[in-house]
Amino acid sequence: MANTYTWTITSMYTLPNVPNQPNYVVNTQWTLTGTDGTHSASIQGNTQFTVQQSDPNFVPYANLTQAEVIGWIQTALGAQGIANYEANVQGQINSIENPPVSPSAQPLPWSA
């Protein structure tokens, strides 16, 4: 079964006084969660945006949707960035399914 990945916006930071664009989003914090149906893992990140004066695609803060902001984030990250984050989450899931073996200190055989 293929993993399912879900992006969630956890907070957004705005600049209040961008001309004609109040509460312009300049930073988002988000969580990417992956599940394989049995195990799940997540990673958190943040994405910053540069103010674009007179942005023709400006959407008032109150009208933003989570899907729209996730689209901004994914565009900013690009396909490789998204793949890297998903690979990180996949690595966590793999470690849950098959915990890595950690070395442990042993008493020295000649000091018994």
C-alpha positions in Angstrom: 0.0 0.0 0.0 1.3 3.4 -0.9 1.8 6.0 1.8 -0.7 8.8 2.2 0.8 12.3 3.0 -1.2 15.1 4.6 -0.1 18.7 4.9 -1.5 20.8 7.7 -0.9 24.5 8.4 -0.2 25.1 12.1 0.3 28.9 12.0 0.7 31.8 9.7 2.5 35.1 10.3 1.5 38.3 8.5 2.6 41.9 7.9 -0.2 44.2 8.7 0.7 47.3 6.7 1.5 46.2 3.2 -0.2 48.8 1.0 -3.6 47.6 -0.3 -2.8 44.1 1.1 -3.4 44.0 4.8 -2.3 40.9 6.7 0.0 39.7 3.9 1.3 36.2 4.8 5.1 36.1 5.0 5.6 32.9 7.0 3.8 29.6 7.5 4.5 26.8 9.9 3.2 23.4 8.8 3.3 19.7 9.5 3.6 16.9 6.9 2.2 13.6 8.2 2.6 10.3 6.4 0.9 7.0 7.1 1.3 3.6 5.5 -2.0 2.5 7.0 -0.5 1.1 10.1 2.3 3.5 11.2 2.5 7.2 10.9 5.2 9.8 11.3 5.5 13.6 10.8 7.9 16.4 10.2 7.4 20.1 10.9 8.7 23.0 8.8 8.2 26.6 7.9 8.1 28.4 4.6 8.7 32.1 4.2 7.3 34.3 1.4 8.5 37.6 0.0 6.1 40.5 -0.1 5.1 41.3 -3.7 3.9 44.8 -3.9 0.6 45.1 -5.8 0.3 41.3 -6.0 -2.5 40.7 -8.6 -3.3 37.3 -7.0 -3.6 38.7 -3.4 -6.3 37.0 -1.4 -7.5 38.7 1.8 -6.4 36.8 4.9 -10.0 36.0 5.9 -10.6 34.4 2.5 -7.5 32.1 2.5 -8.1 28.3 2.5 -5.7 25.8 3.9 -5.5 24.1 0.4 -4.5 27.4 -1.1 -1.7 28.1 1.4 -0.5 24.5 1.1 -0.3 25.1 -2.7 2.0 28.1 -2.0 4.2 26.0 0.2 4.5 23.2 -2.3 5.2 25.7 -5.1 8.0 27.3 -3.0 9.5 23.9 -2.1 9.3 22.5 -5.6 9.0 18.8 -6.5 12.4 17.9 -5.2 11.7 19.7 -1.8 8.4 17.9 -1.4 10.1 14.5 -2.3 12.8 15.2 0.3 10.3 15.9 3.1 8.2 12.8 2.1 11.4 10.7 2.1 12.2 12.0 5.6 8.8 10.9 6.8 9.1 7.6 5.1 12.4 7.1 6.8 10.7 7.6 10.2 8.0 5.1 9.3 10.7 2.6 8.2 12.4 3.1 11.6 9.2 2.4 13.4 8.6 -0.8 11.4 12.2 -2.0 11.6 13.9 -0.2 14.5 17.6 0.3 13.8 20.0 -1.6 16.0 22.1 0.7 18.1 25.5 -0.3 19.4 25.8 -0.7 23.2 28.8 -0.4 25.4 30.1 -3.7 26.7 32.4 -4.4 29.7 36.0 -4.9 28.5 36.8 -8.6 28.5 40.1 -8.2 30.2 38.8 -6.2 33.1 36.7 -9.1 34.6 
